[in-house]
Amino acid sequence: MVKRQFPKPGEILELMQFKKPEFDGRKRRLDRALTIHDLRDIAKRRTPKAAFDYTDGSAEGELSLARARQAFEDVEFHPSILRDVSNVDTRAEIFGGSSALPFGIAPTGFTRLMQTEGETAGASAAAAAGIPFTLSTLGTTSIEDVKAANPDGRNWFQLYVMRQREISYGLVERAAAAGFDTLMFTVDTPVAGARLRDKRNGFSIPPQLSLGTIANAIPRPWWWWDFLTTPKLEFASLSTTGGTVGELLDSAMDPSISFDDLEVIRGMWPGKLVVKGVQNVEDSKKLVDLGVDGIILSNHGGRQLDRAPIPFHLLPEVVREVGHHTEVVIDTGIMNGADIVASIALGAKFTLVGRAYLYGLMAGGREGVDRMIAILSEQVVRTMKLLEVASLEELTPAHVTQLRRLVPRD
């Protein structure tokens, strides 16, 4: 029998520990976000549907993105035991420099449409965290202003080769002059993918007021207030705007882009040149033969060719074939620090996060990007400690099994 007694007032008082109230609404909601999915939920509540769907969506049936995320979920880890992991080293060496964490911020277009701080928030957050920031050709902050936001950190520039070659060449020269150390030559966008959410929403650049957008804006007045009271959107490359994102891309991109263009850019660029959008082993080998400094396995976040290869599934074979000759980076579908650890274990030298960054930006501007980085960093460290590895170099393919759902038929 359990002996019962009346509780003592002093013991009750010991249990009554009330948390100090947080009056800063932004900090309060960000503190409650424990995962990237939590940040996504906050972003969805705070951002007009068209802008949120532009970020969240992908091409056609959105199969490529769903499969990429599923591939990371279909991972089985194999931890070691009895290793000292009191301290974990997350530093990575990539493209001739260092990063405090094994991930950087991927290039994203039209970023100030998601939240008015845009690339400035991303670049300054990356600077504080000691990780690289990548500016897109279709970014909404100039090369020089990104440099000002991240004056001492690593800035990378993502390049589209456009119909008017002189625009692309001018951007290369400006990025070099501003001290950007890596150029991402992007090869998966000869034309725009069919982003059906944008078409259904009537999403245009700049956004147009209509009965639908006004109705959607009513519960989100802060977004429109920020948009209407801050400087007009300016693009890193496009001098004119108007129409859907797909129409803008189709008018600017050149489907005749070739290896000759890669050679021209190589001759212009003084830093590291990497190719983004590689999706098979054969192209990886050819690029290594051409002397590029790295390749980025990517299907553009599922935003171009739907049913494209899953970069995470492609990673082990590409690393086996070319990993000794060049640095292999991966993006698309990363939503957890464990996804990053799994990628490093299978041979990636580095990873890039795009939507995760934008979810943080939409959830809370610069502070939201800081929170995104903190969440992924905590997950990376925790996963490494539970695997009992003390550095990225200790991660090997033996730590990971890819559980495949999609197996080619004979």
N, C-alpha and C positions, 0 to 999 in steps of 0.2 A: 504494500500500500504506500502511495505517495503522501507524505505529510504536507498538508496545505497550511498556509498562513496568510494573513492580510498583508498586502504589499505595503512596504514602508514608503512614506512620502519621499524620502531622500533617494531611494532607488528609482522611483518613478521620474524624479527630476533629472537623474543621470541619463535616462533614456530620451528625454525631451530635448533633443539637440536640433534646433531649427536652423535651416540654412539661411544665410544672409540674403535678403532679396536683391536681385539684379535688375536695376531700373533701365539699363541700356538694352533696348529691345533687340538690336542686332546681335549683341554679344550673347544675350539669353538664347536666341534661337540657334546660333552657331554652336554654343556650348552643348546644346542638346543633340547635335548631329554627331553620331558615332561612326557612321559609314558614309561612303560616297553616295549610296542610295538615299540616305537621309538628306544629304545636301541636294540631291535631285528633287526630292519631295518638296523641300523648301523653295527651290528654284521654280518649280512648277506653280506653286501658289503665288509667287511674287512677280511672275513674268507673263506678259500677254501671250496668248496661245500661239500666235504666228511666230514670234521670236523664239519661244521655248521649243516649238516643234521644229524650227529650223535647226536648232542645236541638237535636239534629242533624236530627230528622225534620220533616216538613211534612204537608200534608193529602192524604188519599186516596192516589192513585198517585204523589204527590210530583213531578208534572210541572212545576208552576209554578216550584219552586225549581231543578230541573234546567235548565229553559229559561232562567231568569234567569242562572244561572252560565254556561251555554253562550253566551249573548248577549255576555257580557264576553270570553269566549275568542275569539269570532268578531269580533275587532277587528283592523283593519289600521291601523298608525300611519304617518304621513307626516312624517319628521323634516326640519327645516331643516338648513343647514350653515353653518359658519364664523361662528357667533355666540358671544359671550363668555358662558359659563355657569360661570365660576369660582365665583360665588355664586348660589344659587337661593333665591328668596323664596317660602315656602309659606304665608304668612299669608293668611287669608280673612276677609272681613267678612260676617257673617250675622246676621240678626234683630237689628240694632241694636248689635252688639258684634263683637269680634274673636275669632279662633281661630288658634293658632300653626300649625295644620295644616288641610287642607281636609276633615277628617272629624271626627265626634264619636261618642260612644257612644250607641247607640240604646236605647230602653226595652226591658227584658226582664222577664218575670214569673217569680216563684218562684226568684229568682236564688240564694239561699242553699242551695237544694237541689242546685245544681250543685257548689258549693264554699262552705264555711261562711263565708268572708269576704264573699261576696256583693257587694252594692252598695257597701259601704264600700271594698272593694278597687277597684272601678271608679271611684268618685268621687274617691278620693285619687290614683289613677293619672292620671285626667283632669286633676286639679289640677296635678300635677307636669309634665304635658305641655303645659298651656295650651290644652286643648280642652274643649268642653262635655260634660257628662254628663247623661243623661236618666233620670229615675226613672219607672218604670211605676206605674200605679194598682195593679197586682198585684205590685208589688215586695215584698220581704221585709225592707226596712229603712225606717224611718219617714222622713218628709220632714225632720224636724228633725235626725235622725242623719246623713242625707246632707249636709245643710248643714254640720254639724260636720266631716264628712270633707273637704268642699270649701268652706271658709268664704269664700275670696276669689275662687274661680273661677266659671264660668258653670254654673248648674244649671237644667235644663229639667224640666218635669213633663208626663207623658203622661196624658191624661184619658180614661177611659171614662165615658159617661153611663149610669148604672145605673138599674135599675127604681126603686130608692129614691133619688130625686133628691137628697134632703138629704145622702146620703153623698157624692155627687159635688160638691155645692156646698161641703160642709165641706172637702173636699180642695183645692178651688180657693182657698178662703180661707186654709188653712194654707200652701199653696205660696206665695201672695202674701206672707203675713206673714213667711215664711222668706227672702224675697228672691229666689225663683226668677224669672228674667227672661222665660221663654218657656213658653207652654202649648201642648201638642200635642193638639188636639181630634181624637180618633180615630174614624173613620167606617166602617170596614170590618168591624166585628164585631157585627152585630145578633144573631147567634148564633155559637156556636163551630163552627169547621171540624171535619171528621171526621179527627182525628189518629189514624190506625189503629195506629201503633206503640204509642201510649200504651194503647190498648185491649188490644192483644195482650200487652203487658207487665203489664197490671193496674196501671198507674201511677196512684197516688192521692196526694192531698195531705191529711195528711202521708204519706210512704211507709210501707207496711205490711210487717211481717216475715212471710214465708212460706217454705216450703221452697225455692222458686225464688230469692227474694231473698237468703236465707241462703247458698245455694250460690254465687250470683253475688258475694256479699260476701267470700267466703273469700280470694280473691287480692287484695282491696282493703280490708283491715281499717282502713287509715288514714281512709278516707272515713266509715265507720260510727263510728269513734272520734271524729272531728270532729263528726259529726252528733249523737251521743248525749251529748257532753260540752260542748256549747256551748248558748247560750240557745235556748229554744224558738222555732220560726219564728213571726214576727209579720208580718202583712200590712198594707200601707198602707191597705187599705180593708175587707177582709173580716174580720168579727168571728168567723165560724165557718168551719170547713173540714171536709173529709170528702168522699170521692168522687173521681172522675176529674177532670182539668182541664176537660174538655168539660162535665161536669155542673156544675162550679162556675161556668164562664162562662155557661152557659145559665140558671142560676138567678139570676145577677147582671145580665146584659146585657138591654137593652130593645130589641126589634125595632121599636118604634114611634118610635125616635129620629128627629128631623126638623130642618129648618132653623130651626125655632122654638127648639130647644134650643141651637143655635149662637148665636142672638141673645141668649138668656139668659146664656150663659157669657161672651159678649163684653161684656155689661154689668157682669159681676162682676170681670173680669180686668183689672188695670191695666197689664200688660206686653204683649209681642208675642203675638198669637194666630195659630197656624198650624194647618192642617188636614192630618191624616195619613191616608193610605189612598186618595188620589185616583187614579183609574184610567182617566179619559178626558178628552178635550179639553173637552167640553161642560160638565162639572162644574167644570173648572178656570176656565173663563170666568165661570160663575155665582159662584164663590167670590170671584173678583177683583171682580166687581160688588158683592158684599156687603162688600168692604173688608177681607178677611183680610190678614194681614201676610206670609203665605207658604203654599205648598202643598208637601206631601211626596208624591211619586210612590212608591207602595208597594203591594205586594200582601200585606203582612204576612209577608214572608219565606216566601211560599208556604203559610202555615199556615191560611188561611181558604178561599177559593174556589180549588180546583185548576183548572188551565187558565186562570187569570186572565191579563190582559195583562202583558207583560214591561215593567217600568218603564223599563229602559234603552232599549228600542225606542220607547217612548212619548215619551221625553224630548225629542228634537228638535222634534217637532210642538207639544208643549205650550209649549216655550220660544219658538217662533216666534209662537204665539198670545197668550201672556200674560207672557212673560219680561220685557217692558219695563214691566210694571205691578206685578209681585210677584216675590218670590224663590222659585225652584224648587229643591227639595232632592230627593234620590233615595236609596232604600235597596233592599235585597233582592239577594242574590247576590254581594256584594262580598267577594272573597277575596284581592285583590292590590292593591298601590298603583297598578298600571297601570289597574285598573278605576276607581279614583278619578280619575286623570288623564284618562281617556277621558270620564268623566262631566262633569268640569269643562270639557273642550274642547267638548262638545256643549251647553253652556249651563247646567248645574247650578251653583248658587252654593255648594253644600255637599253632603256625603254623610254617611250614618250607617251604622255597622257594628254588627251585633247578634251573630250567631253567632261571628264572628271574636273578638269580645270574650269571649264565653263559653268558647270553646276555650282562650283564654289563661288565663282564670280557673280552669277545671278542670285545666289543665296545671300551674299553679303559684301560685294565689292572686294576691295583689297583684303579685308579681314576674312572674307569667305575663301579667297585663294590661299591665304595663310592656313586656314582651317583644313582645306583640302590637303595641302602639303603635310600638315601635322598628322592627319588621319592616315595617309599612305605611309608616312615615315614610321609611325607607331606600329602599323601592321607589318611592315618590312622587318623591323627589329624583333617584334614578337615572333614572327614566323621563323626567322633565323635562329632565335634562341630555342624555340621548340624543336627545330631540326638539329640543334646543337652544333651549329657552325658559327665561328667567330668572325668570319670575313667573307666577302663575296667570292674570293678565290677558292674557298673551301667547298663551295657549292658545285656539284657535279650531276651529270645525268642520272646517277644512281639514286639521287634524292627524289626523283620525280618519275611517275608513270602517267602517260597520257591515256586516259580511258576513252577510246574512240566510239562514238555513236554512228558516225558516217564512214562506212567502209566501202570502197569501190567494188562493184561487182566484176567478176571475171568476164 
